[in-house]
């Protein structure tokens, strides 16, 4: 995946859905699946999967595919970013 510049990272997080994705994963108890997040934030599954892949490459999320279904977890870096964005809103 292509690396992102500072400008493109800012562009990514100026949209509501990426922020809502991080927040939904952070606030969830137990296992988190892309389909669950998609329904929770009212966004297409395909877009959520794309965001998860991008955030995984940035070190914000961890995708665990050791089971039959892939689960998603937020990293410490993701939590820090979520906190900073939350303070802006």
C-alpha positions in Angstrom: 0.0 0.0 0.0 1.3 3.5 -0.8 2.6 5.5 2.1 0.6 8.5 3.2 1.9 12.0 3.6 0.9 14.3 6.4 -1.5 16.1 4.1 -3.3 12.9 3.1 -3.5 11.7 6.7 -5.2 15.0 7.7 -7.5 14.6 4.7 -8.4 11.1 5.8 -9.4 12.2 9.4 -11.3 15.3 8.4 -14.1 12.9 7.5 -16.6 11.6 10.1 -16.6 7.9 9.2 -12.9 7.2 9.9 -13.3 8.9 13.3 -16.5 7.0 14.0 -14.8 3.7 13.0 -12.0 4.2 15.6 -14.5 5.3 18.2 -16.8 2.3 17.6 -13.9 -0.2 17.8 -12.6 1.6 20.9 -16.0 1.6 22.6 -16.9 -2.0 21.8 -16.7 -4.8 24.4 -15.6 -8.1 23.1 -14.8 -9.1 19.5 -15.3 -6.5 16.8 -16.0 -7.4 13.2 -16.2 -5.1 10.2 -19.8 -6.0 9.6 -20.7 -4.9 13.1 -19.0 -1.6 12.8 -20.5 -1.1 9.3 -24.0 -1.4 10.8 -23.2 0.6 14.0 -22.0 3.7 12.1 -24.3 3.3 9.1 -21.6 2.9 6.4 -21.1 0.4 3.6 -19.2 -2.7 4.5 -16.8 -2.3 1.5 -15.8 1.2 2.7 -15.3 0.0 6.3 -13.0 -2.8 5.1 -11.0 -0.3 3.0 -10.6 2.0 6.1 -9.6 -1.0 8.3 -6.9 -2.0 5.8 -5.6 1.6 5.6 -5.6 2.1 9.4 -4.0 -1.3 9.8 -1.1 -0.2 7.5 -0.8 3.0 9.6 -0.5 1.1 12.8 -3.8 2.3 14.2 -5.7 -1.0 14.1 -4.7 -4.7 14.4 -6.5 -7.2 12.3 -6.6 -10.7 13.8 -7.3 -13.3 11.1 -6.3 -16.4 13.2 -9.9 -17.4 13.6 -12.5 -18.1 10.9 -13.7 -14.5 11.0 -11.3 -11.5 11.1 -11.5 -9.3 14.3 -10.3 -5.8 14.6 -8.6 -4.2 17.6 -7.4 -0.6 18.2 -3.7 -0.1 19.0 -2.3 2.4 21.5 -1.4 4.6 18.6 -5.0 4.5 17.5 -6.2 5.3 21.0 -3.9 8.3 21.2 -5.1 9.6 17.8 -8.8 9.1 18.8 -8.2 11.1 22.0 -6.6 13.9 20.1 -9.4 14.0 17.5 -12.0 13.9 20.3 -10.5 16.9 21.9 -10.8 18.8 18.6 -14.5 18.0 18.1 
